[in-house]
């Protein structure tokens, strides 16, 4: 990306050798960038961190989906309000509707892992546009008052150095022109990694894990909020976070995730 940015020519360099282009080319030779999924070297004109041929392999949720849990459905099914992947969750997820960019498999899974565990921050800028488009398509953008990123416990965020949900939520909030509330919902106690637990254990793991920060309590009263996270598996985390927001006075909660997993998947 450095090479691509430095390689752009301004009017002053038309018809002559651009020294910035030479520096950019040298940087690309010395510090070549690679696709975060395939490892293929990226050319100076490839500004994304993912090779275009890899990104085209991503299987996205189209017009066939479950509005209750966000799961992609078979072609021609259309929009359903309950599906086989959420039928056993009788109590639902405390959300008016959940959208998922795609299933937690293939390219989307690799991108989520790169963002969450491998420190590849720039992946958020690859994933965010898909979520933004879906939020507009589903009508969430005009129905919500603010965006809330799923919080990490302070210790986990300190160890990771960032919150991947915030990195996705930030460009989303900007695109739909709604405020991003980063200090409203707090994960006040540490929990085990959900990927290490069974479905029943996941629910118990996040029970009571969230709270509304006192100084922001009045701001959510009567508001409809969009909760953003990277991966949803059983939905236990999203349900507990949404319940906390509603108990704190939120009128309704919608949720948007990058990938909808299946129980037992490594998320």
Backbone torsions as a table, in degrees:
resi	resn	phi	psi	omega
1	UNK	NA	-38.0	178.3
2	UNK	-59.5	-44.3	180.0
3	UNK	-63.8	-39.6	-178.7
4	UNK	-65.8	-41.4	-178.9
5	UNK	-70.1	-41.1	-177.0
6	UNK	-76.7	-16.6	-177.8
7	UNK	-84.9	-4.4	179.8
8	UNK	-71.2	138.1	-179.4
9	UNK	-98.6	134.0	173.4
10	UNK	-96.6	172.8	-177.7
11	UNK	-56.1	-33.0	-176.4
12	UNK	-66.4	-19.1	-175.6
13	UNK	-106.0	3.8	179.7
14	UNK	-62.2	128.3	175.7
15	UNK	83.3	4.7	178.1
16	UNK	-140.3	169.2	-177.2
17	UNK	-70.1	129.8	-179.3
18	UNK	-93.4	112.4	-179.4
19	UNK	-63.4	-31.2	178.5
20	UNK	-66.2	-34.7	178.1
21	UNK	-65.0	-39.1	178.5
22	UNK	-65.2	-43.3	179.1
23	UNK	-64.2	-43.0	179.9
24	UNK	-62.9	-41.8	178.7
25	UNK	-63.9	-38.6	179.1
26	UNK	-65.6	-40.5	178.1
27	UNK	-62.7	-39.6	179.1
28	UNK	-64.7	-31.5	178.1
29	UNK	-74.6	-42.0	-177.5
30	UNK	-78.3	-38.4	-177.9
31	UNK	-126.1	68.7	-177.1
32	UNK	-65.0	140.1	176.3
33	UNK	-88.6	151.3	-179.2
34	UNK	-131.0	150.9	175.1
35	UNK	-62.0	131.3	-176.4
36	UNK	-70.4	-13.5	179.2
37	UNK	-100.8	-54.9	-174.3
38	UNK	-91.4	-21.0	-176.6
39	UNK	82.6	-0.2	-179.5
40	UNK	-65.0	137.0	175.2
41	UNK	-60.0	139.0	-179.6
42	UNK	-101.3	138.3	179.1
43	UNK	-77.4	164.2	-178.8
44	UNK	-62.6	-22.2	179.0
45	UNK	-89.4	-3.7	178.9
46	UNK	-97.7	95.3	-172.6
47	UNK	-81.9	-18.3	178.7
48	UNK	-78.4	158.4	177.4
49	UNK	-84.4	0.0	179.8
50	UNK	-122.2	132.0	178.6
51	UNK	-61.7	137.2	-175.7
52	UNK	-58.7	-34.9	-179.8
53	UNK	-69.1	-26.4	176.7
54	UNK	-75.7	-44.4	-178.5
55	UNK	-62.4	-32.8	179.4
56	UNK	-67.2	-15.7	-179.5
57	UNK	-83.3	-10.2	-178.8
58	UNK	-63.2	129.4	178.1
59	UNK	-94.1	114.4	-173.8
60	UNK	-104.4	153.8	175.6
61	UNK	-74.6	123.3	-179.8
62	UNK	-99.5	-125.1	-177.6
63	UNK	-92.0	0.6	-179.2
64	UNK	-111.9	101.6	-174.6
65	UNK	-156.2	165.2	175.0
66	UNK	-97.4	118.8	-178.2
67	UNK	-71.8	-19.5	-178.3
68	UNK	-76.6	-41.1	-176.2
69	UNK	-123.6	-3.9	176.9
70	UNK	84.4	-3.1	-175.0
71	UNK	-67.7	137.5	176.5
72	UNK	-68.6	139.4	-179.8
73	UNK	-112.0	170.3	179.0
74	UNK	-65.9	153.6	-177.6
75	UNK	-58.8	131.3	178.3
76	UNK	92.4	-6.9	-178.9
77	UNK	-72.3	-34.6	-177.8
78	UNK	82.6	-154.1	-179.4
79	UNK	-96.7	125.6	177.7
80	UNK	-118.2	156.6	-178.2
81	UNK	-98.0	-4.2	177.1
82	UNK	-161.2	141.8	-179.2
83	UNK	-138.9	178.3	-176.7
84	UNK	-64.6	-22.0	-177.7
85	UNK	-85.6	-9.7	178.1
86	UNK	-131.0	0.5	-175.1
87	UNK	-58.8	-36.7	-177.7
88	UNK	-72.5	-16.3	179.7
89	UNK	-88.2	78.7	-172.8
90	UNK	-58.7	-34.4	-175.8
91	UNK	-81.3	-7.0	179.6
92	UNK	75.4	-162.4	-173.1
93	UNK	-123.6	14.0	179.1
94	UNK	61.9	19.2	178.9
95	UNK	-118.1	144.2	176.6
96	UNK	-65.1	-36.5	178.6
97	UNK	-164.2	149.6	177.9
98	UNK	-125.0	135.4	175.3
99	UNK	-118.6	145.7	178.0
100	UNK	-133.8	132.2	-179.3
101	UNK	-59.1	-38.9	179.4
102	UNK	-171.8	-173.0	177.8
103	UNK	-80.7	154.4	178.1
104	UNK	-80.8	76.0	179.5
105	UNK	-157.7	165.7	176.0
106	UNK	55.3	-134.6	-175.1
107	UNK	-62.9	-42.8	-179.5
108	UNK	-61.8	-39.3	178.0
109	UNK	-62.9	-46.0	-179.5
110	UNK	-62.6	-37.9	179.1
111	UNK	-68.5	-41.6	178.1
112	UNK	-62.6	-41.0	179.4
113	UNK	-66.4	-42.8	179.6
114	UNK	-61.5	-40.3	-179.9
115	UNK	-71.2	-44.6	-171.4
116	UNK	-80.0	-38.2	-171.4
117	UNK	-116.6	-17.1	-174.8
118	UNK	-110.6	8.4	174.7
119	UNK	72.2	17.1	-178.6
120	UNK	-85.6	78.3	-175.0
121	UNK	-57.6	-36.4	-174.0
122	UNK	-65.3	-15.5	177.7
123	UNK	-61.8	-30.2	179.0
124	UNK	-58.9	-34.9	-179.7
125	UNK	-75.2	-17.2	174.5
126	UNK	-82.7	-39.9	-175.6
127	UNK	-80.4	-35.5	-174.9
128	UNK	-55.3	-44.0	-178.7
129	UNK	-59.5	-33.7	177.8
130	UNK	-66.3	-43.3	179.1
131	UNK	-67.3	-39.4	178.9
132	UNK	-59.4	-47.7	-179.9
133	UNK	-59.5	-42.3	-178.4
134	UNK	-68.0	-38.9	178.7
135	UNK	-62.5	-37.5	175.5
136	UNK	-70.3	-45.7	-177.4
137	UNK	-61.5	-37.4	-177.8
138	UNK	-83.2	-6.3	179.3
139	UNK	83.6	8.6	179.7
140	UNK	-65.0	-37.9	-172.4
141	UNK	-55.7	-40.7	-177.4
142	UNK	-86.6	-9.0	-175.3
143	UNK	-101.0	-15.0	-176.7
144	UNK	-104.0	155.9	-179.9
145	UNK	-100.7	-25.1	-178.0
146	UNK	-159.9	163.6	-179.6
147	UNK	-112.4	135.1	178.1
148	UNK	-123.7	123.4	176.8
149	UNK	-84.0	140.5	176.9
150	UNK	-60.6	121.1	-176.8
151	UNK	-79.3	153.2	169.5
152	UNK	-100.3	157.7	171.7
153	UNK	-65.8	145.6	-174.8
154	UNK	-54.3	-40.3	-178.9
155	UNK	-66.9	-41.7	-179.9
156	UNK	-67.9	-38.9	178.9
157	UNK	-66.8	-37.1	177.9
158	UNK	-62.9	-42.7	-179.8
159	UNK	-67.2	-40.7	-177.9
160	UNK	-78.7	-32.4	179.7
161	UNK	93.4	-5.3	-179.0
162	UNK	-169.4	166.9	174.9
163	UNK	-112.6	113.7	-175.7
164	UNK	-61.8	-31.8	178.7
165	UNK	-66.0	-37.1	178.1
166	UNK	-65.6	-38.4	-179.2
167	UNK	-63.8	-30.7	178.0
168	UNK	-84.4	-39.0	-176.0
169	UNK	-68.2	-30.7	-175.9
170	UNK	-61.8	-54.3	177.7
171	UNK	-67.4	-28.0	177.6
172	UNK	-64.4	-49.5	-179.9
173	UNK	-59.9	-40.2	179.5
174	UNK	-64.1	-41.6	-177.3
175	UNK	-66.5	-38.1	-178.7
176	UNK	-93.0	2.7	175.8
177	UNK	58.5	47.3	175.7
178	UNK	-126.9	150.2	-178.7
179	UNK	-67.5	145.9	175.2
180	UNK	-101.6	116.6	-178.3
181	UNK	-99.1	100.5	-176.2
182	UNK	-88.7	-20.1	-174.5
183	UNK	-121.1	40.1	177.7
184	UNK	-102.8	-51.9	179.9
185	UNK	-98.1	132.6	-178.2
186	UNK	-125.6	135.4	172.7
187	UNK	-91.8	100.0	-168.6
188	UNK	-87.3	-8.4	174.1
189	UNK	-136.9	148.2	-179.8
190	UNK	-70.7	148.6	178.2
191	UNK	-132.1	160.1	174.0
192	UNK	-70.9	159.6	175.0
193	UNK	-63.5	128.4	-177.9
194	UNK	-59.8	-31.5	-177.4
195	UNK	-65.7	-15.3	-178.4
196	UNK	-92.8	-0.8	-170.7
197	UNK	-118.8	160.0	173.9
198	UNK	-77.5	172.2	-179.1
199	UNK	-59.0	-44.7	-179.5
200	UNK	-66.5	-39.3	-180.0
201	UNK	-68.2	-33.8	178.9
202	UNK	-61.1	-42.4	-179.6
203	UNK	-62.6	-46.9	-179.9
204	UNK	-66.7	-32.3	-176.4
205	UNK	-63.3	-36.7	-176.4
206	UNK	-102.4	-0.3	-179.8
207	UNK	-60.2	119.2	179.2
208	UNK	72.9	17.3	-175.3
209	UNK	-80.6	-15.2	-175.2
210	UNK	-114.2	158.2	173.1
211	UNK	-151.5	159.1	176.0
212	UNK	-89.5	130.8	176.7
213	UNK	-64.4	133.0	-173.2
214	UNK	-55.2	-40.0	-175.9
215	UNK	-72.5	-12.3	179.9
216	UNK	-110.0	1.7	-175.1
217	UNK	-57.8	-43.5	-176.3
218	UNK	-70.5	-24.7	-175.3
219	UNK	-73.4	-24.1	-177.1
220	UNK	-92.3	-6.1	-178.0
221	UNK	-58.0	120.9	177.1
222	UNK	74.9	6.8	-177.0
223	UNK	-92.1	150.6	172.1
224	UNK	-101.8	123.5	-170.3
225	UNK	-115.1	150.7	174.5
226	UNK	-109.8	114.6	-179.5
227	UNK	-93.5	125.9	-175.4
228	UNK	-114.4	133.1	175.9
229	UNK	-144.8	169.9	-178.5
230	UNK	-86.7	-50.2	-175.5
231	UNK	-131.5	138.4	173.3
232	UNK	-118.7	126.1	177.8
233	UNK	-107.3	-87.3	177.6
234	UNK	-79.9	-23.0	-177.0
235	UNK	94.6	3.9	-177.3
236	UNK	-62.7	-42.3	-178.2
237	UNK	-67.6	-46.7	179.2
238	UNK	-61.7	-41.9	-179.7
239	UNK	-61.8	-46.0	-178.1
240	UNK	-66.0	-40.0	178.9
241	UNK	-66.4	-43.5	179.2
242	UNK	-64.3	-42.0	177.5
243	UNK	-59.6	-42.3	-180.0
244	UNK	-62.7	-42.3	178.9
245	UNK	-64.3	-40.6	-179.4
246	UNK	-71.4	-38.4	175.4
247	UNK	-64.1	-27.9	179.5
248	UNK	-82.2	-1.6	175.7
249	UNK	118.9	-6.0	179.1
250	UNK	-62.5	139.4	-179.8
251	UNK	-71.8	-41.9	-179.1
252	UNK	-158.9	159.9	178.9
253	UNK	-133.5	128.6	169.0
254	UNK	-105.9	157.2	179.3
255	UNK	-132.4	144.9	176.5
256	UNK	-133.4	127.9	179.0
257	UNK	-127.7	160.0	176.0
258	UNK	-73.5	-49.1	-173.3
259	UNK	-134.6	138.6	176.5
260	UNK	-102.3	114.3	-176.1
261	UNK	-92.3	-177.2	173.3
262	UNK	-117.3	153.3	-178.8
263	UNK	-56.5	129.4	179.4
264	UNK	99.0	-10.8	178.2
265	UNK	-73.5	152.4	-178.1
266	UNK	-81.8	93.6	179.2
267	UNK	-122.5	NA	NA
